Amino acid sequence: MAEHLTLAATAPPSAPAHDAEVLFARQPILDADSRLAGYELLYRGEGQESPHAATSRVAASALSDLGLRSATGGAPAFLNVTTEFLLAMDPLPFGPEGVILEIAADRVPDGPLLDRLGRLRQHGYMLALDGYAGQPTAEPLLDFAALAKVEARDSGASQLTTLVAKLRGRGLRPVATGVESHTDHDRCVDAGFELFQGDFVCRPREIMGHNVPTASIGALRLAAGISAADTSVDELEKAIALDPGLSLRLLRFVNSAAFSLRHQIKSVRQAIVLLGPRTVRQWAMLLLLSGIDEQRGPLLITALSRGRTCEAIARRLGADDADAYFFTGMLSVVDALLDKPMDEAVADLPLSEDVVAALVDRAGGKGRTLTMAEACERGAWDEAALPGLDAGELGVLHVEALTWADGTAAGLM
């Protein structure tokens, strides 16, 4: 199948929908049961500022305007702030509800900073130390913090256990960062960590001899089968009808308050005709993926935002099969859903060769777009930018995708 997107496009970009004063990405923080405990927000302003500097510069305007709860879909926001910002910005442009302020643990505290932290705690703000490694200079800060982040990637098991014991002894919740694999996650669980942050959530577990439930394979095959843009109304209706549970969930969903329809939809065909095949395919795929592993809510939101970002990039650069980019982004988490390497996860799915190449090797236009979407998730907008799609506009597309994903996932609840 021919690729329809040229990522080296040199056409001048159209004007962005609005001025992106600050770009943000976010990374989920999970509890021991893999439930969402919050998001760390990564900010970057214009130029090449660090996330700390960007937060200090734009927090008074961007955060109060955007709203932290909107940026995280209502989940708690872990926000990096500099000590200079805390001393200069009084009061803060946001209240204490749902906000955890992160300050660097290697900052040597002085009297004014400790006084400010004391006042913040009295007003209900929660503080986390970022990059705690047992450094003596951080001792005074432990008295004001509720959490402490420990970089787990390069630390041994005994060192992690010692740090966790010290933090718990001081009444702090330990957070493991840099958790890149499920092996790392298990090591941190054994050390006593309570919260976990890292890319492990989007990666398959390392399980030998793992048998995927037949129902999950069937759901994925159905999801892959209905993703084709050229599926007719009759074919789409028949495909959805193969799964009575999906038909029921789809009708319940489209008749929910999320759609605000004036009249009740009573059949799948009626839904396809009124809402359009594209919308019904997207909702059906969402419902199928959400049913495979209901404990991985953050992974579903990643799939949604990644798919939407891929679709937005494709439309922005003139692809004529943007829907296929959406479904490619959505399917990019199937390895994590099935706990299998991607090549094995997609081996028996009815997918076109270009989609398989994108998922397995990040090859072709769809693969390159998927790589761009993943870069946006890390806040690497400059890395993903193109001559015809700069970092600022790309950041806007990604933020809009995150907002859409949060709202969509909330409609499933």
Backbone torsions as a table, in degrees:
resi	resn	phi	psi	omega
1	MET	NA	135.4	-177.9
2	ALA	-72.1	146.8	175.1
3	GLU	-83.0	141.0	-175.5
4	HIS	-112.4	8.2	-177.2
5	LEU	-127.7	125.7	176.8
6	THR	-104.0	107.8	-174.9
7	LEU	-77.9	-9.8	177.2
8	ALA	-97.7	24.2	-177.6
9	ALA	-57.8	140.5	-178.0
10	THR	-115.4	7.5	178.4
11	ALA	-64.5	145.4	-178.8
12	PRO	-64.1	139.4	-179.0
13	PRO	-69.2	146.7	172.7
14	SER	-76.0	162.3	-177.3
15	ALA	-65.9	136.2	177.4
16	PRO	-60.2	155.9	-178.5
17	ALA	-63.1	-32.5	176.9
18	HIS	-159.5	162.9	-175.9
19	ASP	-74.0	121.9	178.9
20	ALA	-93.0	91.0	-178.4
21	GLU	-66.4	-31.0	-179.5
22	VAL	-143.2	139.9	174.9
23	LEU	-101.7	145.1	174.6
24	PHE	-137.9	145.8	169.2
25	ALA	-122.2	173.0	-179.0
26	ARG	-149.8	151.0	178.1
27	GLN	-128.3	130.6	-177.0
28	PRO	-70.9	148.4	172.4
29	ILE	-118.0	123.8	-173.2
30	LEU	-111.3	154.9	174.3
31	ASP	-90.6	-174.4	-175.1
32	ALA	-66.2	-19.3	178.1
33	ASP	-98.5	15.4	178.8
34	SER	64.4	25.1	174.4
35	ARG	-93.3	150.3	-177.4
36	LEU	-67.9	124.0	177.1
37	ALA	-105.3	-12.2	179.6
38	GLY	155.7	178.2	176.3
39	TYR	-126.1	136.7	166.0
40	GLU	-84.9	127.8	179.1
41	LEU	-93.7	130.1	178.5
42	LEU	-110.2	121.8	-175.3
43	TYR	-113.8	152.3	170.0
44	ARG	-149.0	127.0	176.1
45	GLY	-88.6	-166.6	178.1
46	GLU	-66.6	147.0	-177.3
47	GLY	88.1	-153.2	-175.1
48	GLN	-118.4	46.7	-178.9
49	GLU	-74.8	153.1	172.2
50	SER	-72.5	160.9	176.5
51	PRO	-55.7	-38.4	179.8
52	HIS	-62.3	-49.0	-177.7
53	ALA	-65.5	-38.9	-179.9
54	ALA	-63.4	-42.9	179.1
55	THR	-60.0	-44.9	-178.9
56	SER	-61.6	-36.8	-174.7
57	ARG	-77.1	-35.3	-171.0
58	VAL	-111.2	-6.3	-173.8
59	ALA	-58.5	-38.4	-176.6
60	ALA	-63.3	-28.2	-178.8
61	SER	-107.7	-58.1	-172.7
62	ALA	-64.7	-42.5	-176.0
63	LEU	-70.8	-39.1	179.9
64	SER	-70.8	-32.4	179.5
65	ASP	-76.6	-48.4	-177.0
66	LEU	-70.5	-42.0	-178.1
67	GLY	89.1	119.2	-177.9
68	LEU	-62.8	-38.4	-177.9
69	ARG	-67.7	-32.5	175.4
70	SER	-67.7	-38.0	-178.6
71	ALA	-67.6	-23.5	-177.9
72	THR	-114.4	10.5	-179.2
73	GLY	64.8	25.4	179.5
74	GLY	93.4	-8.7	178.6
75	ALA	-79.0	158.5	176.9
76	PRO	-56.9	144.3	-178.4
77	ALA	-109.1	121.8	172.5
78	PHE	-92.9	116.0	-169.8
79	LEU	-122.9	118.1	175.8
80	ASN	-68.7	129.2	175.8
81	VAL	-135.0	147.9	175.0
82	THR	-84.9	157.0	176.2
83	THR	-65.6	-32.1	176.9
84	GLU	-61.4	-40.3	178.6
85	PHE	-63.5	-44.4	-178.8
86	LEU	-63.1	-36.5	-179.4
87	LEU	-75.2	-31.9	-175.4
88	ALA	-88.3	-30.8	-173.8
89	MET	-100.3	99.8	-179.0
90	ASP	-142.8	110.3	7.0
91	PRO	-81.9	168.1	176.6
92	LEU	-71.1	154.0	-177.6
93	PRO	-77.4	4.7	178.9
94	PHE	-142.9	151.3	-179.9
95	GLY	-79.2	177.8	-175.5
96	PRO	-79.8	-13.6	-174.9
97	GLU	-68.2	123.4	174.7
98	GLY	71.1	20.9	-178.5
99	VAL	-125.8	131.1	171.7
100	ILE	-117.2	116.9	-178.9
101	LEU	-85.7	123.8	179.4
102	GLU	-102.2	127.0	173.6
103	ILE	-123.5	151.9	-176.4
104	ALA	-67.6	131.0	-177.9
105	ALA	-72.2	-18.1	-178.3
106	ASP	-90.3	6.3	175.8
107	ARG	-77.5	126.0	177.7
108	VAL	-75.7	114.3	-174.8
109	PRO	-77.4	148.1	174.0
110	ASP	-122.0	-178.9	-176.4
111	GLY	-58.4	-49.9	-179.7
112	PRO	-59.1	-39.2	179.6
113	LEU	-66.6	-44.7	-179.4
114	LEU	-64.2	-37.5	176.5
115	ASP	-62.6	-42.7	-179.6
116	ARG	-65.2	-41.5	178.6
117	LEU	-64.3	-37.3	177.3
118	GLY	-63.3	-42.0	178.6
119	ARG	-66.7	-40.5	178.5
120	LEU	-61.4	-42.5	179.5
121	ARG	-64.9	-38.1	178.3
122	GLN	-62.7	-30.6	179.7
123	HIS	-89.1	7.6	172.8
124	GLY	95.7	3.5	179.3
125	TYR	-75.9	144.1	179.0
126	MET	-104.7	137.3	-176.3
127	LEU	-116.2	140.7	173.4
128	ALA	-126.0	139.2	174.0
129	LEU	-89.1	131.0	-178.6
130	ASP	-104.6	127.2	178.8
131	GLY	80.8	34.4	179.8
132	TYR	-74.4	131.4	-179.8
133	ALA	-137.9	23.1	-179.8
134	GLY	82.7	13.4	-176.9
135	GLN	-64.7	134.5	-177.3
136	PRO	-58.6	-33.0	-178.0
137	THR	-65.8	-17.5	-178.7
138	ALA	-86.0	-6.8	-175.9
139	GLU	-53.9	-47.5	179.8
140	PRO	-62.3	-30.0	-178.6
141	LEU	-71.2	-27.3	-179.3
142	LEU	-60.4	-27.6	-179.4
143	ASP	-69.0	-18.8	-176.5
144	PHE	-108.1	-12.9	-173.4
145	ALA	-90.8	152.6	173.9
146	ALA	-106.2	-23.2	-179.9
147	LEU	-137.2	160.1	174.4
148	ALA	-143.1	130.0	179.3
149	LYS	-93.5	132.3	-179.7
150	VAL	-120.9	127.3	176.9
151	GLU	-72.7	113.1	-173.7
152	ALA	-93.0	-13.5	-171.2
153	ARG	-60.2	-43.2	-173.6
154	ASP	-110.3	18.8	-177.7
155	SER	-108.5	141.5	177.5
156	GLY	-77.4	165.2	-176.3
157	ALA	-61.0	-43.8	-177.8
158	SER	-66.6	-37.7	178.6
159	GLN	-65.3	-42.3	178.6
160	LEU	-62.8	-43.9	-179.6
161	THR	-62.2	-40.2	179.0
162	THR	-64.3	-44.3	179.9
163	LEU	-64.7	-41.6	179.6
164	VAL	-62.7	-44.1	-179.8
165	ALA	-60.9	-40.6	179.5
166	LYS	-65.7	-43.9	-178.8
167	LEU	-65.0	-44.7	178.9
168	ARG	-64.1	-35.9	177.3
169	GLY	-63.4	-24.9	177.2
170	ARG	-95.5	4.7	176.9
171	GLY	82.8	18.9	-179.4
172	LEU	-102.3	149.1	174.0
173	ARG	-88.3	125.2	179.9
174	PRO	-83.5	136.5	179.3
175	VAL	-119.4	124.1	177.6
176	ALA	-89.6	126.4	176.9
177	THR	-114.0	165.6	-178.3
178	GLY	69.4	29.2	-179.8
179	VAL	-85.7	98.1	-170.5
180	GLU	-92.7	-22.1	-176.9
181	SER	-138.6	166.9	177.7
182	HIS	-70.8	-24.0	173.0
183	THR	-65.3	-43.9	174.9
184	ASP	-60.2	-41.8	-179.5
185	HIS	-60.8	-46.6	-179.5
186	ASP	-63.1	-37.6	178.4
187	ARG	-63.5	-39.2	179.5
188	CYS	-72.3	-35.2	175.3
189	VAL	-61.2	-45.4	179.8
190	ASP	-62.1	-31.1	179.8
191	ALA	-76.9	-14.3	176.2
192	GLY	105.7	10.1	178.7
193	PHE	-66.8	151.3	-179.0
194	GLU	-108.2	-26.5	-178.9
195	LEU	-129.9	152.1	-170.8
196	PHE	-141.0	135.0	-178.7
197	GLN	-134.7	131.8	179.7
198	GLY	157.2	178.9	-174.9
199	ASP	-77.9	-0.5	-176.8
200	PHE	-59.3	-28.6	-176.1
201	VAL	-63.3	-26.7	-178.3
202	CYS	-100.6	13.4	-177.9
203	ARG	-120.0	149.8	178.8
204	PRO	-69.0	150.7	174.9
205	ARG	-73.8	149.4	178.9
206	GLU	-87.0	88.9	-175.6
207	ILE	-120.1	124.3	177.9
208	MET	-85.4	135.6	176.6
209	GLY	65.3	31.5	-176.1
210	HIS	-79.0	125.2	176.9
211	ASN	-102.4	121.3	179.4
212	VAL	-80.3	133.1	178.4
213	PRO	-55.4	140.5	-179.1
214	THR	-57.3	-36.5	-179.2
215	ALA	-62.5	-36.8	179.2
216	SER	-67.8	-42.7	176.9
217	ILE	-61.8	-42.7	179.1
218	GLY	-62.6	-40.2	179.4
219	ALA	-64.6	-41.0	179.8
220	LEU	-68.0	-39.6	177.5
221	ARG	-62.3	-40.9	178.6
222	LEU	-66.4	-42.4	178.9
223	ALA	-60.5	-44.3	179.0
224	ALA	-66.0	-37.2	-177.4
225	GLY	-67.8	-34.8	-177.5
226	ILE	-88.9	-1.6	-176.5
227	SER	-78.6	-15.3	-176.9
228	ALA	-66.8	131.4	-176.4
229	ALA	-67.0	-24.7	-176.1
230	ASP	-90.5	11.2	177.7
231	THR	-67.8	127.3	-179.0
232	SER	-76.7	169.2	178.3
233	VAL	-60.1	-44.1	-179.6
234	ASP	-63.2	-44.4	-179.2
235	GLU	-65.6	-40.4	179.4
236	LEU	-66.2	-42.6	178.5
237	GLU	-61.4	-44.4	-179.4
238	LYS	-66.1	-38.6	-179.0
239	ALA	-64.4	-44.7	-179.5
240	ILE	-67.3	-34.6	-179.6
241	ALA	-66.2	-18.6	178.3
242	LEU	-65.3	-20.7	179.5
243	ASP	-119.7	94.2	-177.8
244	PRO	-56.3	-36.8	179.3
245	GLY	-63.5	-38.7	177.9
246	LEU	-64.9	-44.0	179.6
247	SER	-57.5	-44.6	-179.3
248	LEU	-65.9	-45.2	-179.9
249	ARG	-65.0	-38.5	179.6
250	LEU	-63.5	-45.9	-179.5
251	LEU	-66.1	-39.2	178.1
252	ARG	-63.4	-38.8	-178.1
253	PHE	-68.8	-48.8	-176.3
254	VAL	-69.4	-20.0	177.0
255	ASN	-93.4	4.5	-179.5
256	SER	-79.9	174.9	-179.0
257	ALA	-64.7	-19.3	-177.8
258	ALA	-62.0	-28.8	-177.9
259	PHE	-97.3	-23.3	177.6
260	SER	52.3	45.6	179.6
261	LEU	-79.1	146.8	-178.0
262	ARG	-76.9	-30.1	-178.7
263	HIS	-126.6	146.7	-178.4
264	GLN	-71.1	136.3	174.9
265	ILE	-90.8	127.1	-171.2
266	LYS	-109.4	-5.8	-179.6
267	SER	-147.6	158.2	177.8
268	VAL	-62.8	-41.3	-179.7
269	ARG	-62.3	-40.5	178.1
270	GLN	-62.7	-38.9	178.0
271	ALA	-63.6	-42.2	-180.0
272	ILE	-63.7	-43.5	-177.7
273	VAL	-67.4	-43.7	-175.1
274	LEU	-78.4	-40.2	-175.3
275	LEU	-95.2	-19.9	-179.2
276	GLY	97.0	144.3	-178.7
277	PRO	-58.1	-39.2	-177.3
278	ARG	-60.8	-47.5	-179.2
279	THR	-63.7	-44.2	-178.5
280	VAL	-66.2	-38.0	177.3
281	ARG	-61.3	-42.6	-178.8
282	GLN	-65.6	-45.0	-179.1
283	TRP	-66.7	-40.6	179.7
284	ALA	-62.6	-42.7	179.7
285	MET	-65.0	-40.8	177.9
286	LEU	-59.5	-46.3	-179.4
287	LEU	-64.8	-37.1	179.1
288	LEU	-66.5	-46.6	-179.4
289	LEU	-66.5	-37.0	-178.4
290	SER	-67.7	-23.6	-179.2
291	GLY	-85.8	-10.2	-177.4
292	ILE	-74.0	-43.6	179.3
293	ASP	-147.9	91.2	-173.2
294	GLU	-70.9	-11.3	179.9
295	GLN	-82.4	-6.4	-175.6
296	ARG	-109.5	56.3	-179.7
297	GLY	-54.8	-45.7	178.7
298	PRO	-59.8	-31.3	179.0
299	LEU	-68.0	-37.5	178.1
300	LEU	-65.0	-41.2	178.3
301	ILE	-64.1	-38.2	175.7
302	THR	-61.4	-43.7	179.1
303	ALA	-60.7	-43.4	-179.7
304	LEU	-64.4	-49.9	-177.5
305	SER	-67.7	-35.7	178.9
306	ARG	-66.6	-43.9	178.0
307	GLY	-62.6	-43.0	-179.3
308	ARG	-66.6	-38.6	178.2
309	THR	-64.5	-44.4	177.6
310	CYS	-59.4	-44.3	179.8
311	GLU	-63.0	-43.3	-178.3
312	ALA	-65.0	-41.4	177.6
313	ILE	-63.2	-43.5	-179.7
314	ALA	-61.2	-44.7	179.4
315	ARG	-66.2	-40.6	-179.3
316	ARG	-62.2	-34.0	-178.5
317	LEU	-98.0	10.4	170.1
318	GLY	84.7	21.7	176.7
319	ALA	-68.2	142.9	-179.5
320	ASP	-97.0	5.0	175.4
321	ASP	-131.3	49.6	-175.3
322	ALA	-59.1	-31.5	178.7
323	ASP	-58.5	-38.2	-179.7
324	ALA	-64.7	-31.0	177.2
325	TYR	-69.3	-38.5	176.4
326	PHE	-59.1	-50.4	-177.0
327	PHE	-68.0	-31.4	175.4
328	THR	-63.0	-44.8	177.4
329	GLY	-62.5	-42.0	178.4
330	MET	-61.6	-42.1	-176.3
331	LEU	-77.5	-5.6	-177.1
332	SER	-70.1	-5.1	178.3
333	VAL	-106.2	7.6	-175.1
334	VAL	-65.6	-28.3	177.5
335	ASP	-64.1	-40.1	177.8
336	ALA	-70.8	-36.3	178.9
337	LEU	-65.1	-39.6	-176.6
338	LEU	-96.3	-6.5	-176.3
339	ASP	55.0	48.1	178.3
340	LYS	-139.7	152.6	173.4
341	PRO	-56.0	148.8	-173.8
342	MET	-57.6	-41.1	-178.7
343	ASP	-62.0	-34.8	176.9
344	GLU	-76.2	-36.5	-177.1
345	ALA	-64.3	-33.8	-176.0
346	VAL	-100.8	1.2	-173.0
347	ALA	-58.2	-39.0	-175.1
348	ASP	-106.1	15.8	-179.7
349	LEU	-95.5	143.2	-179.6
350	PRO	-77.9	73.2	-177.9
351	LEU	-114.8	150.2	177.6
352	SER	-70.7	159.7	-176.0
353	GLU	-61.3	-37.7	-177.7
354	ASP	-70.1	-32.6	177.0
355	VAL	-70.0	-42.7	177.6
356	VAL	-60.9	-44.6	179.6
357	ALA	-61.6	-38.0	178.7
358	ALA	-66.0	-43.2	-176.6
359	LEU	-71.8	-40.6	-174.3
360	VAL	-84.5	-44.6	-172.9
361	ASP	-116.7	1.5	-173.6
362	ARG	53.7	40.0	-177.0
363	ALA	-97.0	159.0	177.1
364	GLY	73.0	-178.8	-179.0
365	GLY	-60.5	-42.2	-179.8
366	LYS	-67.5	-38.1	178.1
367	GLY	-66.1	-41.1	179.1
368	ARG	-67.3	-37.5	176.8
369	THR	-65.7	-39.3	177.1
370	LEU	-62.8	-40.1	176.1
371	THR	-61.8	-39.7	177.6
372	MET	-63.1	-43.3	179.8
373	ALA	-62.6	-39.9	178.7
374	GLU	-67.2	-35.6	176.5
375	ALA	-64.4	-39.0	177.2
376	CYS	-60.2	-36.5	-179.6
377	GLU	-64.8	-27.7	178.0
378	ARG	-88.7	-4.1	-175.4
379	GLY	80.7	14.3	-178.3
380	ALA	-91.6	61.5	-175.0
381	TRP	-67.2	-37.5	178.9
382	ASP	-64.5	-36.4	178.3
383	GLU	-64.3	-33.1	-176.7
384	ALA	-92.2	-11.6	-173.9
385	ALA	-65.8	154.2	179.1
386	LEU	-124.9	164.5	176.1
387	PRO	-56.0	-34.3	-179.4
388	GLY	-101.4	7.7	-179.1
389	LEU	-151.0	93.7	-173.1
390	ASP	-79.4	172.8	-174.9
391	ALA	-60.7	-38.3	-179.0
392	GLY	-62.7	-47.9	-179.7
393	GLU	-69.2	-36.7	178.2
394	LEU	-62.7	-39.7	176.9
395	GLY	-62.6	-38.9	177.7
396	VAL	-62.1	-45.2	179.4
397	LEU	-59.9	-41.1	-177.8
398	HIS	-69.3	-42.6	178.5
399	VAL	-62.2	-41.6	177.1
400	GLU	-62.6	-37.1	178.2
401	ALA	-66.4	-40.1	178.0
402	LEU	-62.6	-44.3	-180.0
403	THR	-62.1	-42.9	178.5
404	TRP	-64.0	-42.3	-179.3
405	ALA	-63.4	-41.6	178.3
406	ASP	-61.6	-46.7	-179.3
407	GLY	-64.8	-39.4	-179.7
408	THR	-66.3	-46.9	-179.7
409	ALA	-63.2	-36.8	179.2
410	ALA	-63.2	-31.1	179.0
411	GLY	-67.5	-17.8	178.4
412	LEU	-81.4	-18.4	-174.3
413	MET	-72.0	NA	NA
